[in-house]
Amino acid sequence: MSDLRFNPFPVALLTLLALAAVLMLTGQTRSPRQFHVSGVALPVTTPASPTAIEGGALTTDVNVDGMLICNKDTASHTVIIEDCGSPQFILSNSYTIAASTMWPIPGFNSRFRGCFKWASDSALVMGTVVGTR
């Protein structure tokens, strides 16, 4: 005959491990979510935050991995790219993009504090930006 007594040790150990896992998962900060803004016209004159494909405007801290600015016009135009931080980070302050050209801008995970916003002096300047928020 075998001894069929209940051993509480494995149950207690599994309960403690499950509790530890739950506590670790709830204690972690929210992981960054990737965002995409794809081929939208830049606002004219006044910088504004674009709306991501995933929803919501980029009106919080964001890290930018890369951008693409495209001038579809036959004339040159200026581009402004900045954040809402204090002091303000201005990546581009009225730089001129030549007619019918594209600017690939590596972001290298650049931090834009408070928001990401951009503008141009023409609705024919388009932009794409990818990053995390």
Helices and strands as residue ranges (DSSP letters): H 8-27, E 34-41, E 62-71, E 77-83, E 90-97, E 102-112, E 116-120, E 125-132
